[in-house]
Amino acid sequence: MKKASIFTAVLFMQVISSCNTKESNPLLYGEWRGAEWLIEGSASNRNVAETYFSFDPGGNYSFGYGGTIEKGTYKVENDMLFTKPEGQAEIMVKISKLTNDSLVFDMNRGGTVEVLTLLKK
């Protein structure tokens, strides 16, 4: 009977921990620089070379574009990246590709489809 209780407790802990979809992906860690920014499938007039992201294993990130710097916390759930800038609302983007050297975000800004490609620094 005691073995059954221990087994049940271990099984319960595994089920509870598997329900947590928050993931940590080491491929995301590091500094990323903008390579391409498409809006509705066409090249944008944004200076993508000024765009960067940095993600650390502790759940902190920084983002820069055109002289603006944003810092906050992040989390990854399934293929979604959630960033929470200091003092602002959470933002969500889809990670459509993540490899050792490239990161691609699918974004929707007010109904406009954007794709941002970044390369590992």
Buried (B, 14 or more C-beta within 10 A) or exposed (E): EEEEEEEEEEEEEEEEEEEEEEEEEEBBEBBBBBBEBBBEEEEBEBEBEEBBBBBEEEBEBBBBBEEEEBEBBBBBEEEEBBBBBEEEEEBEBBBBBBEEEBBBBBBEEEEEEBBBBBEBE
